[in-house]
Amino acid sequence: MNNNKPSILKACVDFQQNQVDRFESRLDTIKADMNSQDTSPSQTENRNTGKLEVIANYEKELVFAKRELSVLNSIKPDLTSDQVELGAVVYTKDLNFFISVSVGKFSVDGKEFIGISEQAPIYKVMEGLKKGDTFSFNQSTYTIENLY
């Protein structure tokens, strides 16, 4: 297995940047819609109240997405990890993990990975382990075959 951490990190950064861009675009659309309505004050007020709640929710999601992007941008693609920690790429026989943020499953160079955050329950079980170590999670046992 080669160390393809730069490609893995780039895939996650691209995914997260896309999330940020989508939230910003959606917020811009909703705000523009609020400002362009041509209705009576009582109708606008009722419609805008619901939209303000939607905007508040999108803004929370945007803040979270930007925070996750910041975590990804803090990871050094050229550093090799000798233990499971933020930025580590963990290979097992059944699953491969990228310790970063929760981006779910993704593929890079024909290999499937799961992006997990340091808050994920499985990370708590893996944290600090090294190549050759074994851990169990959800009734499955994994042996760390390689680590970058």
N, C-alpha and C positions, 0 to 999 in steps of 0.2 A: 504494500500500500504506500502510495506516495503522499507527501504532505501537500494537499491541495487546499490548505487553509485560506490562502488569498482568494481563491475562487469561491469557496464556501462563504466567506465573509462578504464578498461582493454580492453574491446572490441574496443574502439577508439584508444588506444595506439597500440594494435595489428594491426589494420587496417593501421594506419599511419606508423608504422614501416615497414609493408609490402610495402607501397608506396616507402619509402626511399630505401629499399632493391632492389625493381624493378628498380628504377632510377639508382642506383649505378651499378647494373648488366648490364643494357642496355648501360650505359656509358662505362663500361669496355669492352663490346663486340665491340662497335663501335671503340673505341681506338685501340683495338687489331687488328681489321680488317684493320684499316688505316696503322698500322705498318707492317702488313704481306703481303701487296699487292706486287705482282711481275710484275709490268708493267713499261712502259717507263715513264720518268719524266713528260712529258706533259700530259699523261693520268692520272697519279697519282695526279698531281696538280689539274686538273679539278674535279676529284672525291673527293679529300680531301677538296676542297673548300666547297662543299655542305655538307660534313660530319662535317666540322668545325661549320657550322651554326646549324646543328642538335645537335652537342655536346653542343654548347652554350645554346640552348633552354633546353636541358635536365639538364644542370648544373643549370639554373635558377629555373627549376621545383624542382630539388633536394634541393636547398637552401630553397625554400618555404616549401617543405615537412619537412625538418629538423626543420625549425622555428615552424611549426605547432606541430611537435612532442615535441619540447621544451615547448610549451604552455601546452600541455597535461601533460607532466611530472611535470609541476609546480602546477598542481591541487592536492589538498590534499583530498584523497578519504574518510577520516574519519571526515572531517569537514562538518557540516550541515549548509546550507544557510537559512537565514530567509527572504531573498529577492532575486530577480532575479539578478544574478551577475555571473561572471566567475566561473565555477565549479558547478553551481546550476543545480539540476535536477528538472524540472518543469512539473508537471502533470496537464493536463486539461482533460475534458471529451472526447475531440476529438483527441488531439495530445499530445505527451509528448516530451519535449525538454531537451537536454543536452547542456548547455552553455559552449562551449569549442572551437572547430574548426569546420569548415564546412566539415562534413563527410557524410552528407546526411542521409538517413534512414538506420536504423539497428535495430536488435532485440536482446534483452537480457531477459532471463527468461520468454519468451513468450510474452513480451511487446515490442511494437515498439516505437522507439525514433527517433528524428531528431537531429543530431549534428549541432548546429549553432554557428557561431563566434560572437564576440562582434561587428563586422563590418556589420553584417546582418541587413537589414532594420527591420525585425520583432523584433530583439533584442532591437533596439532603442525604440520600442513601449513598450516592456516588462520591460526594465531596471528599477530596483529599486522596482518593484511591489512585493506585499506580498501575502501570502495565502488568498484567498477570493476575491482578486482584479480581475477586469475584464479588458480586453483589446481587441481592434479590429484591424484586419489586413486582407487585401485583401477581404473585404466584409464578413468576418467571425468574430464572437465574441467568446472569450474564457474566462473562469473563472478559475483561478488557484485553483485547488482542493487540491494540496499538493505540498510541496517544500522541497527539501533536499539539 
